[in-house]
Amino acid sequence: MTTVLVAVGLLLLGAGVVGYVWRRDRHRTVDEDPEAIRAARAERHRRAAERARAEHDGWNSGGHGFTG
């Protein structure tokens, strides 16, 4: 009987945590500003482009030495 009560308690606790996270994430996506999302996405793309450019700076893509 004690094992059943512990299992039910853990199940209810897990359901509560999942429900809380689901509700929090749902409200977060509704409350976010579309302009801020766009600006953050543009910044992410800009930084990714800078990293890609830095990886290929000076060395040719065939790997045959420095071409800068």
HTML snippet that shows the backbone in 3Dmol.js (N, CA, C, O; Angstrom):
<script src="https://3Dmol.org/build/3Dmol-min.js"></script>
<div id="view" style="width:600px;height:400px;position:relative"></div>
<script>
const pdb = `
ATOM      1  N   MET A   1       0.822  -1.191   0.000  1.00  0.00           N
ATOM      2  CA  MET A   1       0.000   0.000   0.000  1.00  0.00           C
ATOM      3  C   MET A   1       0.871   1.262   0.000  1.00  0.00           C
ATOM      4  O   MET A   1       0.569   2.222  -0.708  1.00  0.00           O
ATOM      5  N   THR A   2       1.928   1.262   0.774  1.00  0.00           N
ATOM      6  CA  THR A   2       2.816   2.419   0.837  1.00  0.00           C
ATOM      7  C   THR A   2       3.473   2.673  -0.516  1.00  0.00           C
ATOM      8  O   THR A   2       3.634   3.824  -0.924  1.00  0.00           O
ATOM      9  N   THR A   3       3.851   1.608  -1.209  1.00  0.00           N
ATOM     10  CA  THR A   3       4.473   1.741  -2.525  1.00  0.00           C
ATOM     11  C   THR A   3       3.509   2.389  -3.512  1.00  0.00           C
ATOM     12  O   THR A   3       3.915   3.218  -4.326  1.00  0.00           O
ATOM     13  N   VAL A   4       2.267   2.022  -3.444  1.00  0.00           N
ATOM     14  CA  VAL A   4       1.254   2.593  -4.338  1.00  0.00           C
ATOM     15  C   VAL A   4       1.093   4.088  -4.058  1.00  0.00           C
ATOM     16  O   VAL A   4       1.019   4.890  -4.989  1.00  0.00           O
ATOM     17  N   LEU A   5       1.041   4.460  -2.790  1.00  0.00           N
ATOM     18  CA  LEU A   5       0.896   5.868  -2.432  1.00  0.00           C
ATOM     19  C   LEU A   5       2.112   6.688  -2.876  1.00  0.00           C
ATOM     20  O   LEU A   5       1.961   7.813  -3.352  1.00  0.00           O
ATOM     21  N   VAL A   6       3.304   6.132  -2.723  1.00  0.00           N
ATOM     22  CA  VAL A   6       4.519   6.823  -3.166  1.00  0.00           C
ATOM     23  C   VAL A   6       4.501   6.980  -4.685  1.00  0.00           C
ATOM     24  O   VAL A   6       4.843   8.043  -5.204  1.00  0.00           O
ATOM     25  N   ALA A   7       4.105   5.931  -5.396  1.00  0.00           N
ATOM     26  CA  ALA A   7       4.042   5.996  -6.862  1.00  0.00           C
ATOM     27  C   ALA A   7       3.023   7.031  -7.312  1.00  0.00           C
ATOM     28  O   ALA A   7       3.294   7.794  -8.240  1.00  0.00           O
ATOM     29  N   VAL A   8       1.865   7.074  -6.682  1.00  0.00           N
ATOM     30  CA  VAL A   8       0.838   8.058  -7.037  1.00  0.00           C
ATOM     31  C   VAL A   8       1.339   9.475  -6.734  1.00  0.00           C
ATOM     32  O   VAL A   8       1.119  10.400  -7.516  1.00  0.00           O
ATOM     33  N   GLY A   9       2.000   9.629  -5.613  1.00  0.00           N
ATOM     34  CA  GLY A   9       2.551  10.942  -5.259  1.00  0.00           C
ATOM     35  C   GLY A   9       3.587  11.415  -6.263  1.00  0.00           C
ATOM     36  O   GLY A   9       3.581  12.579  -6.663  1.00  0.00           O
ATOM     37  N   LEU A  10       4.472  10.523  -6.670  1.00  0.00           N
ATOM     38  CA  LEU A  10       5.480  10.884  -7.674  1.00  0.00           C
ATOM     39  C   LEU A  10       4.842  11.189  -9.023  1.00  0.00           C
ATOM     40  O   LEU A  10       5.277  12.092  -9.737  1.00  0.00           O
ATOM     41  N   LEU A  11       3.814  10.432  -9.361  1.00  0.00           N
ATOM     42  CA  LEU A  11       3.094  10.674 -10.616  1.00  0.00           C
ATOM     43  C   LEU A  11       2.425  12.045 -10.594  1.00  0.00           C
ATOM     44  O   LEU A  11       2.493  12.778 -11.581  1.00  0.00           O
ATOM     45  N   LEU A  12       1.788  12.399  -9.499  1.00  0.00           N
ATOM     46  CA  LEU A  12       1.158  13.710  -9.381  1.00  0.00           C
ATOM     47  C   LEU A  12       2.192  14.836  -9.398  1.00  0.00           C
ATOM     48  O   LEU A  12       1.965  15.880 -10.008  1.00  0.00           O
ATOM     49  N   LEU A  13       3.307  14.627  -8.742  1.00  0.00           N
ATOM     50  CA  LEU A  13       4.373  15.621  -8.747  1.00  0.00           C
ATOM     51  C   LEU A  13       4.923  15.818 -10.160  1.00  0.00           C
ATOM     52  O   LEU A  13       5.125  16.950 -10.599  1.00  0.00           O
ATOM     53  N   GLY A  14       5.162  14.718 -10.867  1.00  0.00           N
ATOM     54  CA  GLY A  14       5.647  14.809 -12.248  1.00  0.00           C
ATOM     55  C   GLY A  14       4.642  15.504 -13.149  1.00  0.00           C
ATOM     56  O   GLY A  14       5.028  16.318 -13.988  1.00  0.00           O
ATOM     57  N   ALA A  15       3.359  15.199 -12.990  1.00  0.00           N
ATOM     58  CA  ALA A  15       2.322  15.846 -13.797  1.00  0.00           C
ATOM     59  C   ALA A  15       2.262  17.336 -13.492  1.00  0.00           C
ATOM     60  O   ALA A  15       2.049  18.153 -14.387  1.00  0.00           O
ATOM     61  N   GLY A  16       2.448  17.679 -12.239  1.00  0.00           N
ATOM     62  CA  GLY A  16       2.454  19.101 -11.866  1.00  0.00           C
ATOM     63  C   GLY A  16       3.616  19.851 -12.484  1.00  0.00           C
ATOM     64  O   GLY A  16       3.446  20.971 -12.965  1.00  0.00           O
ATOM     65  N   VAL A  17       4.792  19.248 -12.479  1.00  0.00           N
ATOM     66  CA  VAL A  17       5.965  19.886 -13.078  1.00  0.00           C
ATOM     67  C   VAL A  17       5.780  20.046 -14.584  1.00  0.00           C
ATOM     68  O   VAL A  17       6.071  21.106 -15.137  1.00  0.00           O
ATOM     69  N   VAL A  18       5.299  19.004 -15.241  1.00  0.00           N
ATOM     70  CA  VAL A  18       5.073  19.071 -16.694  1.00  0.00           C
ATOM     71  C   VAL A  18       4.021  20.134 -17.010  1.00  0.00           C
ATOM     72  O   VAL A  18       4.190  20.902 -17.957  1.00  0.00           O
ATOM     73  N   GLY A  19       2.957  20.191 -16.243  1.00  0.00           N
ATOM     74  CA  GLY A  19       1.925  21.203 -16.456  1.00  0.00           C
ATOM     75  C   GLY A  19       2.447  22.612 -16.252  1.00  0.00           C
ATOM     76  O   GLY A  19       2.117  23.517 -17.018  1.00  0.00           O
ATOM     77  N   TYR A  20       3.258  22.803 -15.227  1.00  0.00           N
ATOM     78  CA  TYR A  20       3.829  24.122 -14.956  1.00  0.00           C
ATOM     79  C   TYR A  20       4.730  24.569 -16.099  1.00  0.00           C
ATOM     80  O   TYR A  20       4.621  25.705 -16.560  1.00  0.00           O
ATOM     81  N   VAL A  21       5.615  23.698 -16.561  1.00  0.00           N
ATOM     82  CA  VAL A  21       6.537  24.047 -17.648  1.00  0.00           C
ATOM     83  C   VAL A  21       5.763  24.319 -18.930  1.00  0.00           C
ATOM     84  O   VAL A  21       6.090  25.258 -19.656  1.00  0.00           O
ATOM     85  N   TRP A  22       4.751  23.521 -19.221  1.00  0.00           N
ATOM     86  CA  TRP A  22       3.944  23.722 -20.426  1.00  0.00           C
ATOM     87  C   TRP A  22       3.260  25.085 -20.393  1.00  0.00           C
ATOM     88  O   TRP A  22       3.269  25.824 -21.377  1.00  0.00           O
ATOM     89  N   ARG A  23       2.663  25.406 -19.235  1.00  0.00           N
ATOM     90  CA  ARG A  23       1.957  26.682 -19.109  1.00  0.00           C
ATOM     91  C   ARG A  23       2.920  27.856 -19.178  1.00  0.00           C
ATOM     92  O   ARG A  23       2.619  28.867 -19.814  1.00  0.00           O
ATOM     93  N   ARG A  24       4.074  27.735 -18.533  1.00  0.00           N
ATOM     94  CA  ARG A  24       5.075  28.802 -18.560  1.00  0.00           C
ATOM     95  C   ARG A  24       5.555  29.059 -19.981  1.00  0.00           C
ATOM     96  O   ARG A  24       5.645  30.212 -20.404  1.00  0.00           O
ATOM     97  N   ASP A  25       5.864  27.998 -20.722  1.00  0.00           N
ATOM     98  CA  ASP A  25       6.342  28.156 -22.089  1.00  0.00           C
ATOM     99  C   ASP A  25       5.258  28.708 -22.995  1.00  0.00           C
ATOM    100  O   ASP A  25       5.543  29.493 -23.900  1.00  0.00           O
ATOM    101  N   ARG A  26       4.035  28.310 -22.761  1.00  0.00           N
ATOM    102  CA  ARG A  26       2.930  28.809 -23.581  1.00  0.00           C
ATOM    103  C   ARG A  26       2.746  30.311 -23.378  1.00  0.00           C
ATOM    104  O   ARG A  26       2.540  31.040 -24.348  1.00  0.00           O
ATOM    105  N   HIS A  27       2.817  30.778 -22.149  1.00  0.00           N
ATOM    106  CA  HIS A  27       2.691  32.200 -21.870  1.00  0.00           C
ATOM    107  C   HIS A  27       3.898  32.969 -22.372  1.00  0.00           C
ATOM    108  O   HIS A  27       3.769  34.117 -22.797  1.00  0.00           O
ATOM    109  N   ARG A  28       5.038  32.367 -22.330  1.00  0.00           N
ATOM    110  CA  ARG A  28       6.250  33.041 -22.788  1.00  0.00           C
ATOM    111  C   ARG A  28       6.154  33.343 -24.278  1.00  0.00           C
ATOM    112  O   ARG A  28       6.528  34.436 -24.704  1.00  0.00           O
ATOM    113  N   THR A  29       5.662  32.401 -25.082  1.00  0.00           N
ATOM    114  CA  THR A  29       5.582  32.630 -26.519  1.00  0.00           C
ATOM    115  C   THR A  29       4.508  33.651 -26.863  1.00  0.00           C
ATOM    116  O   THR A  29       4.641  34.353 -27.865  1.00  0.00           O
ATOM    117  N   VAL A  30       3.447  33.759 -26.066  1.00  0.00           N
ATOM    118  CA  VAL A  30       2.391  34.726 -26.335  1.00  0.00           C
ATOM    119  C   VAL A  30       2.856  36.134 -25.980  1.00  0.00           C
ATOM    120  O   VAL A  30       2.508  37.092 -26.670  1.00  0.00           O
ATOM    121  N   ASP A  31       3.634  36.267 -24.917  1.00  0.00           N
ATOM    122  CA  ASP A  31       4.024  37.582 -24.423  1.00  0.00           C
ATOM    123  C   ASP A  31       5.237  38.173 -25.130  1.00  0.00           C
ATOM    124  O   ASP A  31       5.520  39.358 -24.950  1.00  0.00           O
ATOM    125  N   GLU A  32       5.951  37.406 -25.916  1.00  0.00           N
ATOM    126  CA  GLU A  32       7.163  37.931 -26.530  1.00  0.00           C
ATOM    127  C   GLU A  32       6.828  38.936 -27.625  1.00  0.00           C
ATOM    128  O   GLU A  32       5.812  38.828 -28.311  1.00  0.00           O
ATOM    129  N   ASP A  33       7.707  39.906 -27.764  1.00  0.00           N
ATOM    130  CA  ASP A  33       7.545  40.963 -28.753  1.00  0.00           C
ATOM    131  C   ASP A  33       8.082  40.484 -30.100  1.00  0.00           C
ATOM    132  O   ASP A  33       9.244  40.086 -30.181  1.00  0.00           O
ATOM    133  N   PRO A  34       7.270  40.511 -31.159  1.00  0.00           N
ATOM    134  CA  PRO A  34       7.732  40.033 -32.469  1.00  0.00           C
ATOM    135  C   PRO A  34       8.963  40.789 -32.970  1.00  0.00           C
ATOM    136  O   PRO A  34       9.832  40.202 -33.613  1.00  0.00           O
ATOM    137  N   GLU A  35       9.037  42.080 -32.679  1.00  0.00           N
ATOM    138  CA  GLU A  35      10.189  42.870 -33.115  1.00  0.00           C
ATOM    139  C   GLU A  35      11.463  42.414 -32.403  1.00  0.00           C
ATOM    140  O   GLU A  35      12.531  42.338 -33.011  1.00  0.00           O
ATOM    141  N   ALA A  36      11.340  42.113 -31.105  1.00  0.00           N
ATOM    142  CA  ALA A  36      12.498  41.633 -30.352  1.00  0.00           C
ATOM    143  C   ALA A  36      12.933  40.263 -30.851  1.00  0.00           C
ATOM    144  O   ALA A  36      14.128  39.977 -30.914  1.00  0.00           O
ATOM    145  N   ILE A  37      11.975  39.416 -31.206  1.00  0.00           N
ATOM    146  CA  ILE A  37      12.303  38.092 -31.740  1.00  0.00           C
ATOM    147  C   ILE A  37      13.060  38.238 -33.056  1.00  0.00           C
ATOM    148  O   ILE A  37      14.059  37.557 -33.288  1.00  0.00           O
ATOM    149  N   ARG A  38      12.574  39.136 -33.918  1.00  0.00           N
ATOM    150  CA  ARG A  38      13.229  39.370 -35.211  1.00  0.00           C
ATOM    151  C   ARG A  38      14.646  39.891 -35.024  1.00  0.00           C
ATOM    152  O   ARG A  38      15.569  39.455 -35.712  1.00  0.00           O
ATOM    153  N   ALA A  39      14.817  40.832 -34.088  1.00  0.00           N
ATOM    154  CA  ALA A  39      16.139  41.410 -33.842  1.00  0.00           C
ATOM    155  C   ALA A  39      17.104  40.349 -33.293  1.00  0.00           C
ATOM    156  O   ALA A  39      18.269  40.306 -33.690  1.00  0.00           O
ATOM    157  N   ALA A  40      16.626  39.509 -32.394  1.00  0.00           N
ATOM    158  CA  ALA A  40      17.481  38.455 -31.834  1.00  0.00           C
ATOM    159  C   ALA A  40      17.862  37.443 -32.906  1.00  0.00           C
ATOM    160  O   ALA A  40      19.001  36.975 -32.946  1.00  0.00           O
ATOM    161  N   ARG A  41      16.920  37.106 -33.770  1.00  0.00           N
ATOM    162  CA  ARG A  41      17.209  36.156 -34.852  1.00  0.00           C
ATOM    163  C   ARG A  41      18.232  36.743 -35.824  1.00  0.00           C
ATOM    164  O   ARG A  41      19.131  36.034 -36.275  1.00  0.00           O
ATOM    165  N   ALA A  42      18.104  38.035 -36.152  1.00  0.00           N
ATOM    166  CA  ALA A  42      19.067  38.691 -37.046  1.00  0.00           C
ATOM    167  C   ALA A  42      20.458  38.711 -36.415  1.00  0.00           C
ATOM    168  O   ALA A  42      21.457  38.484 -37.097  1.00  0.00           O
ATOM    169  N   GLU A  43      20.518  38.981 -35.122  1.00  0.00           N
ATOM    170  CA  GLU A  43      21.809  38.999 -34.424  1.00  0.00           C
ATOM    171  C   GLU A  43      22.444  37.612 -34.422  1.00  0.00           C
ATOM    172  O   GLU A  43      23.654  37.480 -34.608  1.00  0.00           O
ATOM    173  N   ARG A  44      21.631  36.577 -34.211  1.00  0.00           N
ATOM    174  CA  ARG A  44      22.136  35.200 -34.237  1.00  0.00           C
ATOM    175  C   ARG A  44      22.712  34.855 -35.605  1.00  0.00           C
ATOM    176  O   ARG A  44      23.774  34.240 -35.703  1.00  0.00           O
ATOM    177  N   HIS A  45      22.004  35.257 -36.663  1.00  0.00           N
ATOM    178  CA  HIS A  45      22.490  34.982 -38.022  1.00  0.00           C
ATOM    179  C   HIS A  45      23.767  35.762 -38.320  1.00  0.00           C
ATOM    180  O   HIS A  45      24.680  35.244 -38.963  1.00  0.00           O
ATOM    181  N   ARG A  46      23.830  37.013 -37.851  1.00  0.00           N
ATOM    182  CA  ARG A  46      25.026  37.824 -38.077  1.00  0.00           C
ATOM    183  C   ARG A  46      26.246  37.200 -37.402  1.00  0.00           C
ATOM    184  O   ARG A  46      27.323  37.125 -37.995  1.00  0.00           O
ATOM    185  N   ARG A  47      26.070  36.757 -36.166  1.00  0.00           N
ATOM    186  CA  ARG A  47      27.189  36.131 -35.454  1.00  0.00           C
ATOM    187  C   ARG A  47      27.611  34.816 -36.106  1.00  0.00           C
ATOM    188  O   ARG A  47      28.800  34.506 -36.175  1.00  0.00           O
ATOM    189  N   ALA A  48      26.641  34.050 -36.581  1.00  0.00           N
ATOM    190  CA  ALA A  48      26.975  32.799 -37.271  1.00  0.00           C
ATOM    191  C   ALA A  48      27.758  33.087 -38.547  1.00  0.00           C
ATOM    192  O   ALA A  48      28.707  32.372 -38.869  1.00  0.00           O
ATOM    193  N   ALA A  49      27.364  34.132 -39.273  1.00  0.00           N
ATOM    194  CA  ALA A  49      28.090  34.496 -40.489  1.00  0.00           C
ATOM    195  C   ALA A  49      29.508  34.951 -40.162  1.00  0.00           C
ATOM    196  O   ALA A  49      30.443  34.632 -40.897  1.00  0.00           O
ATOM    197  N   GLU A  50      29.678  35.689 -39.073  1.00  0.00           N
ATOM    198  CA  GLU A  50      31.024  36.110 -38.662  1.00  0.00           C
ATOM    199  C   GLU A  50      31.889  34.907 -38.318  1.00  0.00           C
ATOM    200  O   GLU A  50      33.062  34.859 -38.686  1.00  0.00           O
ATOM    201  N   ARG A  51      31.317  33.931 -37.611  1.00  0.00           N
ATOM    202  CA  ARG A  51      32.085  32.729 -37.266  1.00  0.00           C
ATOM    203  C   ARG A  51      32.483  31.968 -38.523  1.00  0.00           C
ATOM    204  O   ARG A  51      33.620  31.509 -38.637  1.00  0.00           O
ATOM    205  N   ALA A  52      31.564  31.833 -39.459  1.00  0.00           N
ATOM    206  CA  ALA A  52      31.867  31.108 -40.696  1.00  0.00           C
ATOM    207  C   ALA A  52      32.940  31.840 -41.485  1.00  0.00           C
ATOM    208  O   ALA A  52      33.820  31.200 -42.061  1.00  0.00           O
ATOM    209  N   ARG A  53      32.888  33.168 -41.523  1.00  0.00           N
ATOM    210  CA  ARG A  53      33.885  33.953 -42.232  1.00  0.00           C
ATOM    211  C   ARG A  53      35.252  33.814 -41.569  1.00  0.00           C
ATOM    212  O   ARG A  53      36.270  33.715 -42.254  1.00  0.00           O
ATOM    213  N   ALA A  54      35.276  33.807 -40.233  1.00  0.00           N
ATOM    214  CA  ALA A  54      36.542  33.695 -39.515  1.00  0.00           C
ATOM    215  C   ALA A  54      37.168  32.314 -39.713  1.00  0.00           C
ATOM    216  O   ALA A  54      38.392  32.182 -39.738  1.00  0.00           O
ATOM    217  N   GLU A  55      36.340  31.299 -39.852  1.00  0.00           N
ATOM    218  CA  GLU A  55      36.872  29.947 -40.055  1.00  0.00           C
ATOM    219  C   GLU A  55      37.563  29.820 -41.405  1.00  0.00           C
ATOM    220  O   GLU A  55      38.486  29.018 -41.543  1.00  0.00           O
ATOM    221  N   HIS A  56      37.140  30.591 -42.406  1.00  0.00           N
ATOM    222  CA  HIS A  56      37.693  30.469 -43.750  1.00  0.00           C
ATOM    223  C   HIS A  56      38.603  31.628 -44.107  1.00  0.00           C
ATOM    224  O   HIS A  56      39.015  31.761 -45.259  1.00  0.00           O
ATOM    225  N   ASP A  57      38.917  32.458 -43.142  1.00  0.00           N
ATOM    226  CA  ASP A  57      39.741  33.631 -43.412  1.00  0.00           C
ATOM    227  C   ASP A  57      41.187  33.228 -43.650  1.00  0.00           C
ATOM    228  O   ASP A  57      41.828  32.654 -42.770  1.00  0.00           O
ATOM    229  N   GLY A  58      41.699  33.525 -44.831  1.00  0.00           N
ATOM    230  CA  GLY A  58      43.110  33.311 -45.104  1.00  0.00           C
ATOM    231  C   GLY A  58      43.445  31.969 -45.708  1.00  0.00           C
ATOM    232  O   GLY A  58      44.384  31.874 -46.498  1.00  0.00           O
ATOM    233  N   TRP A  59      42.717  30.937 -45.365  1.00  0.00           N
ATOM    234  CA  TRP A  59      43.033  29.615 -45.902  1.00  0.00           C
ATOM    235  C   TRP A  59      42.027  29.279 -46.985  1.00  0.00           C
ATOM    236  O   TRP A  59      40.822  29.460 -46.806  1.00  0.00           O
ATOM    237  N   ASN A  60      42.526  28.789 -48.109  1.00  0.00           N
ATOM    238  CA  ASN A  60      41.572  28.436 -49.158  1.00  0.00           C
ATOM    239  C   ASN A  60      40.805  27.183 -48.768  1.00  0.00           C
ATOM    240  O   ASN A  60      41.254  26.419 -47.914  1.00  0.00           O
ATOM    241  N   SER A  61      39.666  26.972 -49.381  1.00  0.00           N
ATOM    242  CA  SER A  61      38.808  25.871 -48.959  1.00  0.00           C
ATOM    243  C   SER A  61      39.337  24.517 -49.382  1.00  0.00           C
ATOM    244  O   SER A  61      38.851  23.496 -48.896  1.00  0.00           O
ATOM    245  N   GLY A  62      40.331  24.472 -50.283  1.00  0.00           N
ATOM    246  CA  GLY A  62      40.913  23.197 -50.674  1.00  0.00           C
ATOM    247  C   GLY A  62      41.953  22.700 -49.688  1.00  0.00           C
ATOM    248  O   GLY A  62      42.382  21.548 -49.758  1.00  0.00           O
ATOM    249  N   GLY A  63      42.360  23.570 -48.765  1.00  0.00           N
ATOM    250  CA  GLY A  63      43.331  23.173 -47.747  1.00  0.00           C
ATOM    251  C   GLY A  63      44.768  23.194 -48.234  1.00  0.00           C
ATOM    252  O   GLY A  63      45.616  22.486 -47.692  1.00  0.00           O
ATOM    253  N   HIS A  64      45.056  24.010 -49.267  1.00  0.00           N
ATOM    254  CA  HIS A  64      46.389  24.011 -49.849  1.00  0.00           C
ATOM    255  C   HIS A  64      47.230  25.204 -49.400  1.00  0.00           C
ATOM    256  O   HIS A  64      48.156  25.598 -50.109  1.00  0.00           O
ATOM    257  N   GLY A  65      46.937  25.768 -48.275  1.00  0.00           N
ATOM    258  CA  GLY A  65      47.793  26.802 -47.745  1.00  0.00           C
ATOM    259  C   GLY A  65      47.103  28.141 -47.611  1.00  0.00           C
ATOM    260  O   GLY A  65      45.913  28.295 -47.884  1.00  0.00           O
ATOM    261  N   PHE A  66      47.897  29.096 -47.180  1.00  0.00           N
ATOM    262  CA  PHE A  66      47.404  30.428 -46.890  1.00  0.00           C
ATOM    263  C   PHE A  66      47.310  31.227 -48.181  1.00  0.00           C
ATOM    264  O   PHE A  66      48.275  31.301 -48.942  1.00  0.00           O
ATOM    265  N   THR A  67      46.132  31.834 -48.431  1.00  0.00           N
ATOM    266  CA  THR A  67      45.953  32.595 -49.659  1.00  0.00           C
ATOM    267  C   THR A  67      45.680  34.062 -49.386  1.00  0.00           C
ATOM    268  O   THR A  67      45.420  34.828 -50.313  1.00  0.00           O
ATOM    269  N   GLY A  68      45.737  34.467 -48.105  1.00  0.00           N
ATOM    270  CA  GLY A  68      45.386  35.842 -47.744  1.00  0.00           C
ATOM    271  C   GLY A  68      46.511  36.750 -47.963  1.00  0.00           C
ATOM    272  O   GLY A  68      46.393  37.949 -47.711  1.00  0.00           O
TER     273      GLY A  68
END
`;
const viewer = $3Dmol.createViewer("view");
viewer.addModel(pdb, "pdb");
viewer.setStyle({}, {cartoon: {color: "spectrum"}});
viewer.zoomTo();
viewer.render();
</script>
